Amino acid sequence: MRKVAVFMLLVFGVVFALGTAFAAPPDKMVLNPGGKVKGTVAFDHKAHVAAAKDCKACHHADDAGKEQKCSKCHGDKTDGKKLSAKEAFHNQCKECHTKAKKGPAKCDECHAKK
């Protein structure tokens, strides 16, 4: 009986670990890239995945090749990271929207009004 319980715990642990590792990101997100003045940005991740077709268009990979969350590389200026989230989002998002001639590229088009 004890062996069965240990086996079941092991199976549950593996299934849980795999489930969280391959969990899909949320369809919609609220980003706060250090924008205390302008406020948050509503971000439709699902629409961007469909448009970009390649996660690498926005996400970096670590040395092992695994894609990272934005916060892994980008934070605020006080955390010592090379590029703040605000700078990264402004560079990446505005550049892509300008090139595509589609999507918001001005402050109030992205940032929620307070």
Order of alpha helices (4+ residues) and beta strands (2+ residues): alpha-beta-beta-alpha-alpha-alpha-alpha
